[in-house]
Amino acid sequence: HVTNRRPGDINEDGTNDVLDVVAMVGIAFRNNPNPERPGSADVNADCVYDILDVVALVNHVFRNGPSLYWWCIE
């Protein structure tokens, strides 16, 4: 178990990958428990876990999309 404090690394294995996308879907749509470090899941920094976080993480993981944010910016 790696504690890396990386935005989007929901399972804290040291990388942003498909496993994090699956975990994010569970958080956003299935009311799965929030991650151990809640800031890791709000990757678009809009203060909610939703489809926009899933899309941002997918773009980052599979399309070298923009950097992810850590936590909510109000």
Backbone as JSON Lines, residues from 0, in Angstrom:
{"i":0,"aa":"H","n":[0.85,-1.18,0.0],"ca":[0.0,0.0,0.0],"c":[0.89,1.24,0.0]}
{"i":1,"aa":"V","n":[0.83,1.99,-1.07],"ca":[1.65,3.19,-1.23],"c":[0.84,4.4,-0.8]}
{"i":2,"aa":"T","n":[1.39,5.24,0.0],"ca":[0.73,6.49,0.35],"c":[1.44,7.6,-0.4]}
{"i":3,"aa":"N","n":[0.89,7.96,-1.53],"ca":[1.59,8.91,-2.4],"c":[0.91,10.26,-2.5]}
{"i":4,"aa":"R","n":[-0.33,10.34,-2.03],"ca":[-1.06,11.6,-2.07],"c":[-1.12,12.21,-3.47]}
{"i":5,"aa":"R","n":[-1.42,11.41,-4.45],"ca":[-1.54,11.87,-5.84],"c":[-3.01,12.02,-6.2]}
{"i":6,"aa":"P","n":[-3.42,13.16,-6.74],"ca":[-4.82,13.29,-7.16],"c":[-5.19,12.21,-8.16]}
{"i":7,"aa":"G","n":[-6.34,11.59,-7.96],"ca":[-6.83,10.57,-8.87],"c":[-6.34,9.17,-8.58]}
{"i":8,"aa":"D","n":[-5.4,9.0,-7.69],"ca":[-4.91,7.67,-7.33],"c":[-5.78,7.14,-6.18]}
{"i":9,"aa":"I","n":[-6.99,6.77,-6.51],"ca":[-8.0,6.4,-5.52],"c":[-7.55,5.22,-4.68]}
{"i":10,"aa":"N","n":[-6.94,4.22,-5.31],"ca":[-6.53,3.02,-4.57],"c":[-5.12,3.12,-4.01]}
{"i":11,"aa":"E","n":[-4.49,4.24,-4.2],"ca":[-3.15,4.54,-3.65],"c":[-2.12,3.46,-3.96]}
{"i":12,"aa":"D","n":[-2.07,3.06,-5.24],"ca":[-1.05,2.09,-5.64],"c":[0.13,2.75,-6.34]}
{"i":13,"aa":"G","n":[0.14,4.07,-6.38],"ca":[1.27,4.8,-6.94],"c":[1.12,5.22,-8.38]}
{"i":14,"aa":"T","n":[0.01,4.86,-9.02],"ca":[-0.21,5.24,-10.42],"c":[-1.66,5.68,-10.61]}
{"i":15,"aa":"N","n":[-1.89,6.42,-11.67],"ca":[-3.25,6.7,-12.11],"c":[-3.53,5.74,-13.25]}
{"i":16,"aa":"D","n":[-4.51,4.85,-13.04],"ca":[-4.78,3.82,-14.05],"c":[-6.25,3.43,-14.05]}
{"i":17,"aa":"V","n":[-6.58,2.4,-14.82],"ca":[-7.97,1.96,-14.97],"c":[-8.58,1.55,-13.64]}
{"i":18,"aa":"L","n":[-7.8,1.05,-12.72],"ca":[-8.34,0.68,-11.41],"c":[-8.86,1.9,-10.65]}
{"i":19,"aa":"D","n":[-8.2,3.03,-10.84],"ca":[-8.67,4.26,-10.23],"c":[-9.96,4.74,-10.9]}
{"i":20,"aa":"V","n":[-10.07,4.56,-12.2],"ca":[-11.29,4.93,-12.9],"c":[-12.46,4.1,-12.39]}
{"i":21,"aa":"V","n":[-12.24,2.8,-12.24],"ca":[-13.3,1.91,-11.72],"c":[-13.71,2.35,-10.31]}
{"i":22,"aa":"A","n":[-12.73,2.65,-9.47],"ca":[-13.03,3.11,-8.11],"c":[-13.8,4.42,-8.14]}
{"i":23,"aa":"M","n":[-13.44,5.33,-9.04],"ca":[-14.13,6.61,-9.15],"c":[-15.57,6.43,-9.57]}
{"i":24,"aa":"V","n":[-15.83,5.52,-10.49],"ca":[-17.2,5.23,-10.91],"c":[-18.01,4.75,-9.71]}
{"i":25,"aa":"G","n":[-17.41,3.9,-8.9],"ca":[-18.1,3.41,-7.7],"c":[-18.42,4.53,-6.73]}
{"i":26,"aa":"I","n":[-17.53,5.46,-6.57],"ca":[-17.75,6.59,-5.66],"c":[-18.82,7.53,-6.22]}
{"i":27,"aa":"A","n":[-18.74,7.82,-7.51],"ca":[-19.64,8.79,-8.12],"c":[-21.06,8.26,-8.34]}
{"i":28,"aa":"F","n":[-21.19,6.95,-8.62],"ca":[-22.5,6.44,-9.03],"c":[-23.08,5.36,-8.12]}
{"i":29,"aa":"R","n":[-22.28,4.72,-7.32],"ca":[-22.78,3.6,-6.53],"c":[-22.73,3.86,-5.04]}
{"i":30,"aa":"N","n":[-22.48,5.08,-4.68],"ca":[-22.4,5.44,-3.26],"c":[-21.42,4.58,-2.49]}
{"i":31,"aa":"N","n":[-20.35,4.16,-3.19],"ca":[-19.28,3.46,-2.48],"c":[-18.67,4.43,-1.47]}
{"i":32,"aa":"P","n":[-18.05,3.9,-0.45],"ca":[-17.44,4.79,0.54],"c":[-16.43,5.73,-0.12]}
{"i":33,"aa":"N","n":[-16.31,6.91,0.45],"ca":[-15.31,7.85,-0.04],"c":[-13.94,7.24,0.15]}
{"i":34,"aa":"P","n":[-12.99,7.64,-0.68],"ca":[-11.64,7.1,-0.55],"c":[-11.0,7.51,0.77]}
{"i":35,"aa":"E","n":[-9.95,6.78,1.13],"ca":[-9.23,7.08,2.37],"c":[-8.79,8.53,2.42]}
{"i":36,"aa":"R","n":[-8.36,9.05,1.29],"ca":[-7.98,10.46,1.18],"c":[-8.98,11.12,0.23]}
{"i":37,"aa":"P","n":[-10.05,11.72,0.77],"ca":[-11.12,12.25,-0.07],"c":[-10.67,13.2,-1.17]}
{"i":38,"aa":"G","n":[-9.62,13.96,-0.95],"ca":[-9.14,14.89,-1.97],"c":[-8.67,14.21,-3.23]}
{"i":39,"aa":"S","n":[-8.31,12.95,-3.13],"ca":[-7.82,12.23,-4.31],"c":[-8.92,11.99,-5.33]}
{"i":40,"aa":"A","n":[-10.18,12.05,-4.92],"ca":[-11.28,11.74,-5.83],"c":[-11.93,12.98,-6.47]}
{"i":41,"aa":"D","n":[-11.79,14.13,-5.88],"ca":[-12.39,15.33,-6.46],"c":[-11.38,15.97,-7.42]}
{"i":42,"aa":"V","n":[-11.12,15.27,-8.52],"ca":[-10.02,15.64,-9.4],"c":[-10.27,16.88,-10.25]}
{"i":43,"aa":"N","n":[-11.53,17.33,-10.33],"ca":[-11.79,18.57,-11.05],"c":[-12.05,19.73,-10.09]}
{"i":44,"aa":"A","n":[-11.93,19.46,-8.8],"ca":[-11.98,20.48,-7.74],"c":[-13.27,21.3,-7.71]}
{"i":45,"aa":"D","n":[-14.41,20.63,-7.95],"ca":[-15.69,21.34,-7.89],"c":[-16.49,21.01,-6.63]}
{"i":46,"aa":"C","n":[-15.87,20.3,-5.7],"ca":[-16.44,20.02,-4.38],"c":[-17.5,18.93,-4.36]}
{"i":47,"aa":"V","n":[-17.65,18.15,-5.44],"ca":[-18.55,17.0,-5.46],"c":[-17.87,15.86,-6.22]}
{"i":48,"aa":"Y","n":[-18.3,14.63,-5.91],"ca":[-17.84,13.46,-6.67],"c":[-18.94,13.13,-7.66]}
{"i":49,"aa":"D","n":[-18.64,13.25,-8.96],"ca":[-19.67,13.01,-9.97],"c":[-19.03,12.63,-11.31]}
{"i":50,"aa":"I","n":[-19.86,12.6,-12.35],"ca":[-19.41,12.2,-13.68],"c":[-18.27,13.08,-14.19]}
{"i":51,"aa":"L","n":[-18.22,14.33,-13.78],"ca":[-17.16,15.21,-14.24],"c":[-15.79,14.76,-13.7]}
{"i":52,"aa":"D","n":[-15.77,14.21,-12.5],"ca":[-14.52,13.65,-11.98],"c":[-14.12,12.4,-12.75]}
{"i":53,"aa":"V","n":[-15.12,11.58,-13.08],"ca":[-14.83,10.37,-13.87],"c":[-14.25,10.76,-15.22]}
{"i":54,"aa":"V","n":[-14.87,11.71,-15.9],"ca":[-14.41,12.15,-17.22],"c":[-13.0,12.73,-17.13]}
{"i":55,"aa":"A","n":[-12.74,13.55,-16.13],"ca":[-11.41,14.14,-15.97],"c":[-10.36,13.06,-15.75]}
{"i":56,"aa":"L","n":[-10.7,12.06,-14.93],"ca":[-9.74,10.98,-14.67],"c":[-9.52,10.12,-15.9]}
{"i":57,"aa":"V","n":[-10.57,9.82,-16.63],"ca":[-10.43,9.05,-17.88],"c":[-9.55,9.81,-18.86]}
{"i":58,"aa":"N","n":[-9.79,11.09,-19.03],"ca":[-8.96,11.9,-19.94],"c":[-7.5,11.91,-19.5]}
{"i":59,"aa":"H","n":[-7.28,11.97,-18.22],"ca":[-5.9,11.99,-17.7],"c":[-5.22,10.64,-17.92]}
{"i":60,"aa":"V","n":[-5.92,9.57,-17.62],"ca":[-5.32,8.23,-17.69],"c":[-5.14,7.76,-19.12]}
{"i":61,"aa":"F","n":[-6.15,7.93,-19.96],"ca":[-6.12,7.32,-21.29],"c":[-5.75,8.27,-22.41]}
{"i":62,"aa":"R","n":[-5.8,9.57,-22.17],"ca":[-5.55,10.53,-23.25],"c":[-4.49,11.56,-22.9]}
{"i":63,"aa":"N","n":[-3.72,11.31,-21.84],"ca":[-2.74,12.29,-21.38],"c":[-3.36,13.67,-21.22]}
{"i":64,"aa":"G","n":[-4.55,13.67,-20.65],"ca":[-5.3,14.91,-20.46],"c":[-4.63,15.83,-19.45]}
{"i":65,"aa":"P","n":[-5.31,16.9,-19.12],"ca":[-4.74,17.9,-18.21],"c":[-4.47,17.32,-16.83]}
{"i":66,"aa":"S","n":[-3.68,18.04,-16.08],"ca":[-3.36,17.64,-14.72],"c":[-4.62,17.59,-13.88]}
{"i":67,"aa":"L","n":[-4.58,16.78,-12.86],"ca":[-5.7,16.64,-11.95],"c":[-5.49,17.53,-10.73]}
{"i":68,"aa":"Y","n":[-6.58,17.92,-10.12],"ca":[-6.52,18.76,-8.93],"c":[-6.59,17.9,-7.68]}
{"i":69,"aa":"W","n":[-6.15,18.5,-6.59],"ca":[-6.22,17.85,-5.3],"c":[-7.2,18.63,-4.44]}
{"i":70,"aa":"W","n":[-8.37,18.08,-4.24],"ca":[-9.37,18.63,-3.34],"c":[-10.18,19.72,-3.97]}
{"i":71,"aa":"C","n":[-11.1,20.22,-3.22],"ca":[-12.11,21.16,-3.65],"c":[-11.6,22.6,-3.6]}
{"i":72,"aa":"I","n":[-11.86,23.35,-4.66],"ca":[-11.52,24.78,-4.7],"c":[-12.84,25.55,-4.71]}
{"i":73,"aa":"E","n":[-13.07,26.32,-3.69],"ca":[-14.33,27.06,-3.61],"c":[-14.1,28.52,-3.93]}
